[in-house]
Amino acid sequence: MKKLFLGCLLLISACQTSTPTLAPETSFFPTSTPLPTLAPTQGQPALPTPEPTQTFEPSPTALPRFFTNEFDSSLAGWVILQAGNDSVPAVNTANSSLLLQMDSPFTWLYALYGPEEYADVQIDTKFQNMAGSPASAGLICRYDDEQGWFEFNVSTDGTYNILYGKWLSVGVADYLPVTDGGASPLIQPSGAAQTIGLLCEGNTLTLYVNETVLRRVDVERFGLVDGKVGMTASSYENVPIVVSFDWVKVGEP
């Protein structure tokens, strides 16, 4: 079980520098109220309230429901969540890849596709850990502010886990293992490019590594019906960590 303190929320879209405000409809927190200053927990100093630095505007064109994004154009519609510290997240695109960089230990970055919600869906991605270890990368489905979400992560040490996350309060999330994780020879070592997939269909999650089924997990007891999809990357005790996502595909099962 782990508790995460969210440090920043950005909507990646067509944007311009102007009044530092964020439209209420872009919020993915349990409530639309601003993040408060968090009281010290387990010896950590209080985190200041993050301040958005840009005004973000919606995409002028309709965004697709199913797609393959190779990160060679606009990131319109994507929302970036950061957990673990209050620094500005380092999120960039370069060489047709989405780069999630963590410069602080025990930081979690999330890239969620905001315009659509899905019941049954498959999300796949190709990623590479470019710097640092240990680290993890993963996929998210059925994300809902109030009900929670499912998360499939693979780590540089060859292990994986399946988690159910849910907000305890504004800025604090609790993760519970859906089932026992483990190690798999399908997972490549740090620095190797590999693909992972997550099929959310009915009451079953199907996990893929390099186009091979890793396992199937029953999730009926959690009661998640639909929600948003996305990717995630995490740092642990060593930094910096840089995870490069070459592409992401969201499709029908």
FENDAQUI-V318461 format. One record per residue. N is the residue number from 1. RES is the residue in one small letter. OMEGA is omega in whole degrees, 0 to 359 (none if undefined). Layout:
n: (N	N)
res: (RES	RES)
omega: (OMEGA	OMEGA)
This chain:
n: (1	2	3	4	5	6	7	8	9	10	11	12	13	14	15	16	17	18	19	20	21	22	23	24	25	26	27	28	29	30	31	32	33	34	35	36	37	38	39	40	41	42	43	44	45	46	47	48	49	50	51	52	53	54	55	56	57	58	59	60	61	62	63	64	65	66	67	68	69	70	71	72	73	74	75	76	77	78	79	80	81	82	83	84	85	86	87	88	89	90	91	92	93	94	95	96	97	98	99	100	101	102	103	104	105	106	107	108	109	110	111	112	113	114	115	116	117	118	119	120	121	122	123	124	125	126	127	128	129	130	131	132	133	134	135	136	137	138	139	140	141	142	143	144	145	146	147	148	149	150	151	152	153	154	155	156	157	158	159	160	161	162	163	164	165	166	167	168	169	170	171	172	173	174	175	176	177	178	179	180	181	182	183	184	185	186	187	188	189	190	191	192	193	194	195	196	197	198	199	200	201	202	203	204	205	206	207	208	209	210	211	212	213	214	215	216	217	218	219	220	221	222	223	224	225	226	227	228	229	230	231	232	233	234	235	236	237	238	239	240	241	242	243	244	245	246	247	248	249	250	251	252	253)
res: (m	k	k	l	f	l	g	c	l	l	l	i	s	a	c	q	t	s	t	p	t	l	a	p	e	t	s	f	f	p	t	s	t	p	l	p	t	l	a	p	t	q	g	q	p	a	l	p	t	p	e	p	t	q	t	f	e	p	s	p	t	a	l	p	r	f	f	t	n	e	f	d	s	s	l	a	g	w	v	i	l	q	a	g	n	d	s	v	p	a	v	n	t	a	n	s	s	l	l	l	q	m	d	s	p	f	t	w	l	y	a	l	y	g	p	e	e	y	a	d	v	q	i	d	t	k	f	q	n	m	a	g	s	p	a	s	a	g	l	i	c	r	y	d	d	e	q	g	w	f	e	f	n	v	s	t	d	g	t	y	n	i	l	y	g	k	w	l	s	v	g	v	a	d	y	l	p	v	t	d	g	g	a	s	p	l	i	q	p	s	g	a	a	q	t	i	g	l	l	c	e	g	n	t	l	t	l	y	v	n	e	t	v	l	r	r	v	d	v	e	r	f	g	l	v	d	g	k	v	g	m	t	a	s	s	y	e	n	v	p	i	v	v	s	f	d	w	v	k	v	g	e	p)
omega: (178	178	185	178	184	183	186	176	179	172	180	184	171	188	177	179	178	181	185	177	179	182	183	185	179	184	175	177	182	175	181	180	180	177	178	169	185	177	179	180	177	175	180	175	178	179	178	176	181	179	175	183	182	169	184	181	178	177	180	179	179	180	187	175	177	190	164	181	180	172	176	178	184	173	181	176	182	179	179	173	175	177	174	176	187	179	178	183	179	182	183	169	179	178	178	177	172	183	174	184	178	182	178	179	174	179	179	176	181	173	182	176	192	190	190	170	187	170	176	186	172	177	180	177	170	184	178	174	188	183	172	178	0	179	176	175	184	182	183	171	179	178	177	183	187	186	180	183	175	183	178	183	169	185	182	178	177	179	178	173	175	187	169	180	177	178	172	177	180	178	181	181	178	179	176	175	175	177	178	173	179	178	179	176	177	183	183	180	180	179	180	175	180	179	172	180	179	176	176	185	182	180	185	168	175	184	180	170	181	174	177	179	178	176	174	186	176	182	184	187	182	174	177	186	181	180	184	180	179	179	179	174	186	169	177	188	184	178	2	173	176	177	181	175	183	177	172	180	176	185	176	179	none)
